[in-house]
Amino acid sequence: MVGVPVVESGDASLWWDQEGEGEPPLLLIQGLGYTADMWHHVLPALAASRRVIRFDNRGVGRSSVPEPPWTVEQLADDAIAVLDAAGGGPAHVFGVSMGGLIAQEVALRHPDRVSSLILGCTHPGGREAARMDPDAAAMLMDREPKTAREAIDASLPFIYASTTAQSAIDQDVEVRLRHPLRGKAYWGQLDAMRRHRGTFDRLGEIRVPALVLHGDADRLVQPANATVIADAIPDAALVWLPGASHVFWTDQPDATVRAVDDFLAS
């Protein structure tokens, strides 16, 4: 283990960490405004049988906040910089939400660095993406004036299932408040996604095994996006998590780990 590792990627300094053993590693990429700590419900189980690398995207947590604008392509190259710092070579890449869009660009821009691809609760961007629910879109755009806690509370109905234990949600809120999200970082990441040209017309170029994971009760990223992506990537597998919402790894951590383990074992 490396103590408090940081890697430079262009104009960004990125915090990263790793645990577990085994090659190739599993590289985890989180979503809009989330730090790497948001994997806490599934990280121990995922790292039980492999090396797992996680990092804070530029702008959040322990990583620096370069001056925007940023691009999804930059965020993908950031992920490769982390992988290089962790020893190089190819990795299984697991991205969720915005991290799933980043993971798509990692696979398209750096195909030799991706052993397999897992895309969770995400979309292809661009015009082919299934449109967001208007209420969810309004929530994402309505950030001011709000405290960090108020912004988090406004998001909760859109990202958790009604059956999710309140204690699990409370743990996530505590994790998110540990490194309060800065406004410049939020808009920098959101604008990068909004300006992205999309991946749909390039997904057919992906030649590694791919798994698409999505909760069928997701209120933030429409579940229809999972079908769009799975149909566009050759031989991609699509696994639904019945009753799970957007943060499915908190809603159903055991099912999430089982789906990832089964896919990587195959």
C-alpha positions in Angstrom: 0.0 0.0 0.0 1.2 3.5 -0.8 0.6 6.2 1.8 -1.6 9.1 0.7 -0.8 8.8 -3.0 -1.4 11.7 -5.4 -0.7 11.7 -9.1 -0.5 14.7 -11.4 -2.8 14.6 -14.5 -2.4 17.7 -16.7 -3.5 20.6 -14.4 -5.1 18.3 -11.8 -3.7 16.6 -8.7 -5.6 13.4 -8.1 -5.9 11.5 -4.8 -6.1 7.7 -5.2 -5.8 4.6 -3.1 -5.8 0.8 -3.6 -6.4 -2.3 -1.5 -6.5 -6.1 -2.1 -4.3 -8.1 -4.4 -4.6 -9.6 -7.9 -4.1 -8.8 -11.5 -5.6 -7.2 -13.5 -7.0 -4.7 -10.9 -10.5 -3.3 -10.8 -10.5 0.5 -11.4 -13.6 2.2 -9.8 -14.8 5.6 -11.1 -17.5 7.5 -9.2 -20.3 9.8 -10.3 -21.1 13.5 -10.3 -19.8 15.2 -7.1 -19.0 11.9 -5.3 -15.7 11.0 -3.8 -14.1 7.5 -3.9 -15.4 7.0 -0.3 -18.9 6.5 -1.8 -17.9 2.9 -2.6 -17.8 2.1 1.1 -20.8 -0.3 1.0 -19.2 -2.6 -1.5 -15.4 -1.9 -1.4 -14.5 -4.6 1.2 -16.3 -7.3 -0.7 -14.9 -6.2 -4.1 -11.4 -6.1 -2.7 -11.6 -9.5 -1.0 -10.6 -11.3 -4.2 -8.8 -8.7 -6.3 -6.8 -5.4 -6.2 -9.1 -2.5 -6.3 -8.0 1.1 -7.3 -10.2 4.1 -6.5 -9.7 7.8 -6.8 -11.4 11.2 -6.4 -12.2 12.8 -9.8 -10.8 16.2 -10.4 -12.7 18.8 -8.3 -14.0 16.6 -5.5 -12.7 15.3 -2.2 -8.9 15.2 -1.8 -8.2 16.0 -5.5 -7.5 19.5 -6.7 -10.0 21.9 -8.4 -8.4 23.2 -11.6 -10.1 26.0 -13.4 -13.0 24.8 -15.6 -14.0 24.1 -18.2 -13.3 20.4 -18.1 -14.2 17.7 -20.5 -15.2 14.1 -20.2 -12.1 13.2 -22.2 -10.0 14.9 -19.6 -11.7 13.0 -16.9 -11.0 9.7 -18.8 -7.3 10.6 -19.1 -7.3 11.4 -15.4 -8.4 7.8 -14.8 -5.5 6.5 -16.9 -3.1 8.7 -15.0 -4.3 7.0 -11.8 -3.9 3.6 -13.4 -0.4 4.4 -14.4 0.5 5.6 -10.9 -0.8 2.3 -9.6 1.5 0.3 -11.7 0.2 0.5 -15.3 -1.1 -2.3 -17.4 -4.8 -3.0 -18.2 -7.6 -3.0 -15.7 -11.2 -4.0 -15.4 -13.0 -0.6 -15.3 -16.2 -0.1 -13.3 -17.9 3.3 -13.6 -21.2 4.5 -12.3 -23.4 7.4 -13.4 -21.0 10.2 -14.6 -18.2 7.6 -13.9 -19.9 5.3 -16.4 -19.7 8.0 -19.1 -16.0 8.5 -18.2 -15.5 4.7 -18.3 -16.9 4.6 -21.8 -14.4 7.2 -22.9 -11.6 5.3 -21.1 -12.5 2.2 -23.2 -12.7 4.2 -26.4 -9.6 6.4 -25.9 -7.4 3.8 -24.3 -8.6 0.4 -25.5 -5.4 -1.4 -24.6 -5.8 -0.4 -20.9 -9.2 -2.0 -20.5 -9.6 -5.7 -19.8 -13.4 -5.5 -19.3 -16.0 -2.7 -18.8 -18.8 -2.4 -16.2 -21.2 0.5 -16.7 -23.6 1.2 -13.9 -26.6 3.6 -13.9 -25.2 5.6 -16.8 -26.0 6.8 -20.3 -24.2 7.4 -23.6 -24.6 11.2 -23.5 -25.6 13.1 -26.6 -28.9 13.0 -28.4 -29.3 9.2 -28.1 -29.4 9.3 -24.3 -32.9 8.8 -22.9 -34.1 12.1 -21.5 -34.0 12.8 -17.8 -37.2 13.2 -15.8 -38.0 16.9 -15.6 -38.1 16.9 -11.8 -34.7 15.2 -11.6 -33.3 17.7 -14.1 -34.6 20.6 -12.0 -33.1 19.1 -8.9 -29.7 18.9 -10.6 -29.8 22.5 -11.8 -31.2 24.0 -8.5 -28.1 24.3 -6.4 -28.2 27.8 -4.9 -28.7 29.0 -2.4 -28.2 25.7 -0.6 -25.9 24.3 2.1 -24.1 21.1 1.3 -26.6 19.2 3.5 -29.6 20.9 1.8 -28.4 19.9 -1.7 -27.9 16.3 -0.6 -31.3 16.2 1.0 -32.9 17.4 -2.2 -31.3 14.6 -4.1 -32.3 11.7 -1.9 -35.7 10.9 -3.4 -34.1 10.6 -6.8 -31.2 8.3 -5.9 -32.5 5.8 -3.3 -35.2 3.2 -3.4 -38.1 3.5 -1.0 -37.0 0.1 0.5 -33.4 1.2 1.3 -32.6 1.2 5.0 -32.4 4.7 6.4 -29.2 3.7 8.2 -27.5 3.0 4.9 -28.6 6.3 3.5 -27.4 8.1 6.6 -24.0 6.5 6.2 -23.8 7.8 2.6 -24.8 11.3 3.7 -22.1 11.3 6.3 -19.6 10.2 3.7 -20.7 13.0 1.3 -20.4 15.6 4.1 -16.9 14.5 4.9 -15.6 16.5 1.9 -18.4 19.0 1.1 -18.8 19.6 -2.7 -17.5 22.9 -4.0 -19.8 24.8 -6.4 -17.1 25.2 -9.0 -16.4 21.5 -9.0 -20.1 20.6 -9.3 -20.7 22.8 -12.3 -17.3 21.9 -13.8 -18.3 18.2 -13.8 -21.9 18.8 -14.8 -20.9 21.1 -17.7 -18.4 18.5 -18.9 -21.2 16.0 -19.3 -23.6 18.5 -20.8 -21.1 19.5 -23.5 -20.0 16.0 -24.2 -20.7 14.8 -27.8 -21.8 11.4 -26.6 -20.5 7.9 -27.2 -23.4 6.2 -28.9 -22.0 6.2 -32.5 -18.6 4.8 -31.2 -19.8 2.1 -28.7 -19.6 -0.5 -31.5 -15.8 -0.1 -31.4 -15.6 -1.6 -27.9 -14.3 -5.1 -28.2 -13.8 -6.1 -24.5 -16.4 -7.9 -22.4 -18.9 -5.4 -21.1 -21.6 -5.6 -18.4 -24.3 -3.0 -18.1 -25.9 -2.7 -14.6 -29.0 -0.6 -13.8 -31.7 -0.4 -11.2 -35.1 -0.6 -12.7 -36.4 2.0 -10.3 -33.7 4.6 -11.1 -35.3 8.1 -11.0 -32.1 10.0 -11.9 -30.8 8.3 -15.0 -33.6 6.7 -17.0 -33.4 2.9 -17.1 -33.9 3.0 -20.9 -30.3 4.2 -21.2 -29.1 0.7 -20.1 -30.8 -0.9 -23.0 -29.4 1.7 -25.4 -25.9 1.1 -24.2 -26.2 -2.7 -24.0 -27.6 -2.9 -27.5 -24.8 -0.7 -28.9 -21.8 -2.6 -27.4 -21.1 -5.9 -29.1 -22.1 -8.9 -27.0 -22.7 -6.7 -23.9 -24.5 -8.3 -20.9 -27.4 -6.4 -19.3 -28.3 -7.1 -15.7 -31.2 -5.4 -14.0 -31.4 -4.9 -10.3 -35.1 -5.1 -9.5 -36.3 -2.3 -7.2 -32.9 -0.5 -7.0 -32.7 3.2 -7.7 -29.7 5.2 -8.9 -27.2 4.5 -6.1 -27.8 0.8 -6.5 -24.6 -0.2 -4.7 -26.2 1.2 -1.5 -29.7 0.0 -2.3 -28.5 -3.6 -3.0 -24.8 -4.0 -2.1 -24.8 -7.8 -2.1 -26.5 -8.0 -5.5 -24.0 -5.5 -6.9 -21.0 -7.4 -5.7 -22.5 -10.7 -6.9 -23.1 -9.2 -10.4 -19.6 -7.9 -10.6 -18.0 -11.1 -9.3 -20.0 -13.3 -11.6 -19.1 -11.1 -14.6 -15.4 -11.0 -13.8 -15.3 -14.7 -13.1 -16.8 -15.5 -16.5 
